[in-house]
Amino acid sequence: MSNSYEKLKCIWMSSQVIEYKLCDNNFDCENCMLDKAMRNLISNQAEKHSTLNIVSTISEKLCNLVYNDKTIYLTKSLIAKEICRDTFYLGINPILQCFLDSEYSIEVKDSRKNIQKGENIINISGVWGDITVSSPINLEVYDKISNSSSTPFNSSWFAIIGDTKQTIQNNKLSKIEWHTSLNRAIKSIEEVKTNIPLIGETMMDGGTNVEFLHQLLGNKKYVSLLSSLCL
């Protein structure tokens, strides 16, 4: 009797995934509604787990950032590093880099051009769209640091600039201000984690693997998030 009972157990019951279910479909799993439902459930749970990993990876990167005394942190998610008197590298704040997907390109304003405070200095673009970043100070672009749009942007520095009015040092963020911006970024990604929609409400169940944050949020929300970090 016991042996017969064991033979009647559904494969999901035998594997102890469900508590009780005897097979009434002659073990034709391919045409079993329960089997289809269970496999979809497991697949969706794995999918959601992978999306959480995307968010958790960004959160972990942010939490591992440390303030660097040799870096000049500016507003607009920009950073600078002195090369010689009144000449600096200009780059992207590592906080913003944590949010940028693996491949993106940067278009810099023409060399030898004076950029006024508030004027757009770079355009960051990817398959998700683009954002513009304005200059926090008056400066002159001396030269561009090239990067290929076909490969990931591996350097945080994108231009060499002149600070003819010596305003960079006067506009750098303090360590406390840097921590405030970092905490704001961490809060943003934690809100994303909290608001990850259920499977069935987003593209996550549409057969496309979610590998990047812009796929999880959608291009519009992703661009909006990046833009908020560059205020």
N, C-alpha and C positions, 0 to 999 in steps of 0.2 A: 504493500500500500504506500509506504513511504517513498519507495523507489519510483512508483508511478506518479506520485505527486511531484517529485523532483523533475520528472520529465515534462510535466505540464507547465512548469514555470516559464513565464516570459523571460527573454534574455535580459531585460531590464530589471526584473525581479531577481533573477539568478545572480546578477552582478551587484545586487543590493543598492541600486540606484533608486528604485521605488520599493515600497514596503510590500505591496500585494498586487499581483496581476498574473493570472493564468492565461496562457495563449489560447485564443479561440479562432486563430487564423492559420492553423496548420504550419506555424513558424515561417510563414511567407512574409518576412520582414519588409521586403521591397514594396509590398502593397498594404502595409499596416499603417493606419493613421497614427497610432500611438508612437510607433517607431519614428515616423516622420516628425512628429511634434517634439519628441525627446531630442532628436538630433538637431533640430532647429534651435531648441532651447540652449543646448550645450554650445552650439556654434555662436549664438548671440551673446552668451555669457563670456565666451572667449574674446569676441569682438569688443565688447565693452571693456573687458580687462585691458586689451591692447590700447584702447583710447585713453584709459586712465594712466597707462604707462607713459604716453606722450606727455600728458600734463605733469605727471610726477617727475619726469626727466627734466623738464623746464624748471620746475619748482626746486629740484635738487641742485641744478646748476646755479640758480639764484642764491640759494642758501650757502653755497660754497664760495661765493664771491667775497673778496676782501678788499678793503680800501688800500690803494697803493699811493704812498706819499710822493712818488715820482711822477704820477699821472695828474694832470690838471683836469678836473672834472668841471664841465660847463653845463649850462642848461641846454635844452633841445636834444638831449641824449648824445651830446658830442663830448669829445675829450681832446686834449692837446698834450704835446710833449715837446719840451724845448730842445732845439738842435743847436742853436747859437743865439746870440743876442737878437731879439725881436723876430726870430724865425722858428717856426714850430711845425711839427707834424699835426695834422688834424684828422681825427678818427671818430669811430662810433663807440659809444659807451657799451661796455660789456653787458650791462643790464639789458639794453635793447637787443644785443646780439643773441642773448639767450632765447628771445622770442622769434628771431628770424629763422625761417626754414632753411634747409641745407644749401639751396642754390638761389642766389639772388645777384643782381648787378647794381652798381652804383654809377650814376652819371653825375659828373662834377661840373660846376660852372667853368666857363673858359678860363684858361690860364691868363695871368697878367691882367686880371679884371678885379677892380675894387668891388667888394660886396658890402653893402650897407647892413647894419643891424636890422633884422626882421625880413631881409630879402632871402629868397630861396637860394641855398647853396648846393644842395644835392637832391637827387631823386633816386629813391631805392625802389627797385621793381622786381617782380617775380611772376610766376604763373598766376598768382593770386591778385595781381594788380600793382599799384604803386602808391608810394607816399612821398611827400616832399618835406624836407627839413630846412628850416630857416636858420640863418646865422644869428647867434646871440650877441655878436659884437661886429664892429666895423673891421674889415680885414682885406687883405689882398691875396688872391690865389697865385702863388708862384709857379706851382707845377702840380700835375696830377700823378698819383701813384696808381698805375694801371692795374686792372684786373680783368680777366676774361669772363664774359657773360656765359660761356659754355662750361665753366668750372666753378666750384664753390669759391666764394670770396674768403680767402684764408687769412687776410690781414685786417686788423681793425683800423689801419691808417689808409686814408684815401687821397690825401693832398698835403702839400707843403705850403704853408701860408706865411705871410708877413703881418706882423702886428705893429704897424707904424706908429700907432698912438699909445702903445704899451698899455692896452686895456685887458689883456687876457688874465694876467695875474690878479687884477682887481675884480674880475668877474668869476673867478673859480668858486666852486661850491666848497663849503666847509665839510669836514668829516661828518658832522651832525646832519647837514643837508643831504649829503650823499646817502647816509643811512635812511633818511626819510624817503628819498626816491626809491631806494632798494625795497624798503618795506611796502611802499605803494605798489611796486611791481609784483612782489610776493602776494599781496592781497588780491591783485588782479587775476593771477593764475589760480589762486585758491578759489576765487569766485567762479572761474571756468570749471574747476573740478566739481564744485557744488552743483552747478547748473548743467552738467552734461545731460542731455536729454535721453529719455528712454529709447531703447531700440524700437524701430518702427516709426519714429518721428523725424528721423534725419536720414542723410545719405548713407549712414553707417550700415543700413540693411539693404543697400542697393547693389551689392556685389562688388563695390570698390573698396580695396583695402585702405584703411585710414592710417597714413604714415606721418602726416604733418598736421600742425595745429590749424592751418588754414582749411584743411579738409574737414576737421572736426567742427570748427566754428562757422564755416562758410566764408567766402572771400570778403563780403561786405563787413561782417563783424570782425574778421581778422584785421582788415585794414584800419577799422575804427580803433581796435586795441593798440595797434602799432602807433597810430597817430596820437593817441592819448599819452603814450610814453615819450613823445617828442614835443610836448607842450613846454 
